[in-house]
Amino acid sequence: MLWLILGVVLLIIAIAGGVIIHPILFVIAILALVMFLMRSRYA
């Protein structure tokens, strides 16, 4: 559950800041996706 929350928070931050900071958006989006996949794998 914690991984899901962290993933969603990072995804929201990435969407909100993506208009200004594209490289960081890409990294944050990948981190959020990895966290989500890890959570679903161990769930």
N, C-alpha and C positions, 0 to 999 in steps of 0.2 A: 504493500500500500504506500509505503514511504517513497519507493522508486517512482510510482505513478504520480504522486503529488509533485515530486521534484521535476519529473519530466514535463508535466503540464505547466508548472511555473516557468521553467526554462523556455518552453515553447511560446508561452504568452510574452515573455520578455523579448524573445527573438522576433516575434511578429511586430511588437510595439517598436523595437529599436531597429528593425531591419531596413526601414526606409532611409535611415541615416548611415548605419554602419553595416555594410554588406558582408565583409569578410568575417566579422564577429558573428553576424547572423548565421552564416554557414556553419561555423564551429558549434554554436549553441544548438542549432537545429540537429546536428549530428549527435551531440551529447544527449539531447532529449530523446532522440530515436534509439540510441544505444541503451539508455536507462530503461526505456519502455520495453525493449526486446529482452533485456536482462531480467526485468521484473516478470514478464510473461513466461520466460523460460524456467525460472525457479518457482513460479507459482504452482 
